[in-house]
């Protein structure tokens, strides 16, 4: 029996068994990343799409994703590679890249405006070893590394990759334990601890998706933005917040898209405490 130490689940795995995330397995008595180098998505994206508003604006970045996730958000936009029956099929069919191969692609796209590699689409921390190895090599070639994550990981994982990461967008999906536990299958305290340490290591921007009837109250936004206002990056800058609009998707089609006026109202409230607030998907 091997125990995974990536997130709060601490999955206990028999030889060959996959963890809850679908991306980690036991091999020779150790937990390893089954999804190591297995790429399901590769695209040259605007850095603003991560979303990052205050990191190399106007640039493009090579976005790479694998499969697997340690949350179960019912509205997941990338459910086909994160958690679904389709995601399980990707485990068998994904093309395998070495860190050297992915960095070579990033270098070849420099002429098109690429500044580096973004680890995104699925949850990259469930395969943090590939992120670490690729980002370390990319840094040697002067490429930027961006992490797009739900922040559901032990600080030991963050410390493995932080020396090579230039910027992160981290989901702060809500500000109640009920929402994290009952709707997302997550752990708010773990995510907050991850964010607190991350802001001391790299440029960090946060994203909150506003889901009608779940995390859309003005009181919750006041609490969430007040907490963010206590965070400061190494240069003293405040942490930007992206407030995004929900659209019905995957297992959550029982409600309409978030009203645009509500997104703008919550952004107004967040600006009472924060310097940088960006409405999204409007």
N, C-alpha and C positions, 0 to 999 in steps of 0.2 A: 504494500500500500504506500503510495506517494502522495504528499500533500502539496497542492498548489498554493503559492504565496503571493499571487498577483493581487487579489482583491479580497473583500470581506467574506466571500463565500468559502474560501479555503477548501476547495473541493478535494476529497479523498479519492484517489484514482487507483484502480487496479491496472495491471499491465495492459496497455493498448486501449484503455477506456478514455473517452473524451470527457472533458469537463463541461460544466454548465454552459460555458461560452461557445462550445463547439470548435475551439481553436487550439486547445492545449490537451496534451495526452501524457500518459506515463510510458516511459521507455527505459528499460533496464533499471527500474527502480527510481527514476528521476522524472520530474515533470519538465517537458520541453514544449516548444511551440510547434504544434502540428502544422500550423499555417505558415511556417517560416518560408518567406520568399514566394508564397503562392499568391500571385497577383490576379485580382478579378477586375480591376479597373485602372486605367492609365490615361490621363488626359492633361493637356496644357490649359490651365484655368487662370483667369484673373485672380490675383491674390485677394481681391475684395470678396470673392465668392466663398472664402473659407469660413466665416467672413472675418477679414482683418481690414480695418479702416485706417489704422495709423502705423502700418508696417509696410514700407516700400510701396506706397500707393502707385497705381498705374502699371505695376509689374505683372508678369505672368509667372506661374510656378507649376512644375510638373507634379500632378496629384496622383498618388498611388494608393490603392486600397487592396485589402485581402478579404477574408471572411471571418465571421464570428463577432459576438458581443456579449458582455456580461450583464447588460440590462435587458429589459423586456418591454420597452416603450410600445404601447399598442398602436401608436400613430407613426411608427418609424418610416422615414422617407426612403431608406435604403434597406428595407426588410429583405430584399432578395439576396443580399450578401451578408446581412447581419444575423437575423434569426428568422428562419422560415424553412419550409421543406426545400425551397430552391437553394437556400444557403448551404444546406447539407450536400446538395449535388455539386456545388462549387468546390467543396472539399476534395472531390475526386477529379474535377476537370480543370481547375485553375492552372494557368501556366506558371512554371517555377522560374524565378529570377534569382540570381546571386546579387549581393550588394554591389559587386563590381559591375554587373550588367545594368542595374538600375542607374547607377551613377554615370555610366557611359551614355545612357540615353539622355540623362539630364544635361550632360556636357554637350551633346550633339544639338540640343535645343536651345543652347545659349544664344545662338545667332538669331533665334526667333523671339528673344526677349526673356527667356527663362532665367530666374535667379536661383533656383534650387529645387528642393523636393518637399512636398507636403504629404504627410502620412495621414490618410483621411478615408472617407467613404464608410468603411466599417469602423469598429473600435480598435485603433492601432495598439493600444496597450496590452491587449490579450496576446499579441505577438511582439512584445517590446524588444525581444532579442534582435529581430530583423531591423527594427527601427534603430536600435543602438548601433548595430554593425554598419548599417548603411549610412546613418547620419555621421558617424565618426569618419568614414571614408569621404563622404561628401564635403565635410568640413576641410579635409586636407586639400581639396581642389578649389576651395573658395566658394563653395555653394552654400546657400542658406538652407536651413532645415526648419520646417513648420510642422507642428503637431496639432491635430484637430481631434479632441477627445472628450469623453464624458467625465473624465477625472475620477473614475471609480477604480482606484488602485492604491496599493500601499505606498508609503513614501520611499521605501527601498527601491521600488520600480522607478519612480521619478528620479531618484538620485543616480540610477544607472544611466539614464538618457539625458539628464539635464545639461551636462557639460557640452553637449553637441547641438542643443535646440536653441534656435534664435527667437522663435515666436510660437505662441500657442493660442488657439481659441478653445476655451473650455466651456462646456455646457454647465450652467447653473440652472437646472431645469425648473426649479421652484424653491420655495423657502419654508416648506412644512415637511415634517417627518412622515406624515400620513401620505402625502403625495408621492414622495420618494419610495416609500415602502410598499404601499398598496397598488399604485398605478404603474410605477416604473420598475419595481423590484430592485431598488437601489438602496443606498445608504448615504443620507445627506451629510452626516458628520464626516465620512470619509472624503467626500467630494470637497467639502469646505476646507479640510486640512490640506488636501492636495493643492487647491487653489492658493491657500495662504503661503505654502512653500514655493509654488511655481512662480509667483510674482517676484520672488527674490532672486530668480535665476534667469528669467527671460522676459521679453515683452509678452504680456498676456492681455487678451480681450475675452470677455465673457458673453455668452448667448443664453437668453431665456425665451423659449417658445411659449407663447401665451395660449393655453388651451381653455376654451370656454367651459365654465363650470368647475374648473380644477384649480388653476393658479392665477386667476384673472382679477382678483380683487385689488382695490387701491391700497388697502392696508398691507397686503402681502408685498406689493411692490415697494411700499415705503420701508418695510423691514428689510427686504432684500437689498435695496439700493443704499440704505443706511449702513449695512454690513460691508458692502463693496467699498463704500467711502472710507472705511478704515484701512484699506489696503493701499500700499504704495509700491511702485516699482523702484528698482535701484536708483534711477535718475530722479526720483521724487514725483514722477507723473502719476496721476490717478488712473485707475483701470477703466477702460471703455466697456460699455454694456450695449449689446445688440438686443433689441426687443423685437421678436419675430412673430409673424402672423401664422397661426395654425390653419391647415387645410385638411379636410377629412381624408384619411388614408388608412390602408392596411386593415387593422382590427378596430379602428375608431372612426366609423362612418355614421355614428348616431347623433352627430351634432354638426352645425354649420361652421363655415370658416369664421375665424375671429373677426368681429367688425373692425374695419379700418380705424374708425373714430376711437375705439377703445385702445388700439395700439398707440395712437398719438396721445391719448390722455395719459396712459401709463408712462409714456416717454416724458411727458411734462412733469409727472410726479418724480420720476427718477432724476430729472435734472435739478430738482431741489437739493440733491446731495452730490450729484456726479457732474463732472465737467464734460464728459463725452458720452452721449447717448444716441443710438442710431436705430430708428425704426426699420424693420426688414419685412420683405415679402408683401409690401403694400403697393 
